[in-house]
Amino acid sequence: MCSDLQHLLRFITGSCLLPQGPCRIDVLFSDDDEGCIFASTCLLQLHVPRHFQSYEEFKVAMKAVSDPSGQAFNSI
């Protein structure tokens, strides 16, 4: 579980550590059916589409984008 959180943090921020000083990660939701999970590391934003049918589908997609061994850089 801890490594999953580290991978997610790296996906969103580009680093294994939170930036120094006050920081806020914004999560933005999209109604776009063709949308993808996307992270803006400069703006500390996570863009997530609302079209997932179940939590399991969402969980698999989040693990896929945040897995450091995958081929995707910041989206799926």
N, C-alpha and C positions, 0 to 999 in steps of 0.2 A: 504494500500500500504506500509506503513512504517513497519508494522509487517511482511509483506512478505519479505522485504529486510533484516530485522533482522533474520528471519528464514533462508534465503539464506546465510547470513554471518555466522551464527552458523553452517550450513551444511558444508561450505567450510573451516572455520577456527577452528571450535569446540568451539567458544566463541561468545558471543553477542557483543563483542567489538573487534575492530581491534588491533592487537598486537602493543605494543609500538615501537617507532622507525620506520625507513623506512620499508615499507612492500609492497609487490607486489603480487597480486593474478594472477596466470597464468591460462588461459583457453585454453585447448588443445582439438582439434577436431580429431575424429577417423572416418575412412571410414569403420570400422567393422560393418556389418549389425546386428550382434549378440551383439554388444556393449551395455553398459549401462551407465547411468549417474553415475559418481563416483567422490568423493572428497577425496583428500589426505590432511588431516588437517595439517600434519607435514610439507609438502612441499608447502602448500597454493596453491594447484592446483585443478582445476575443469576439469574433463574429460567429454566431451560431444560427443556422436555419431552424425554423419551428416545425419542419415537416417530418420529424421522426415519429414512427408509429408506436414505438415502445421505448422504455428505458434501456432495455438490452441493446436495441439498435443504436441508440444514442451512445451508450457505453462503448460499444465496439468501434464506432466512428471516432470517438474521442481518443481511444487507445491507439487507433491507427494513425491519427495525425500527430500524436505526441510521442510515438515510439521512435527513439533515436536511431534505431537500426533500419527504419523504413526508408523508402525512396523519396517520399514527399518532403519538401522543405517546410512549407507552412500551411498547406491546405490539402484537402482530399475531396 
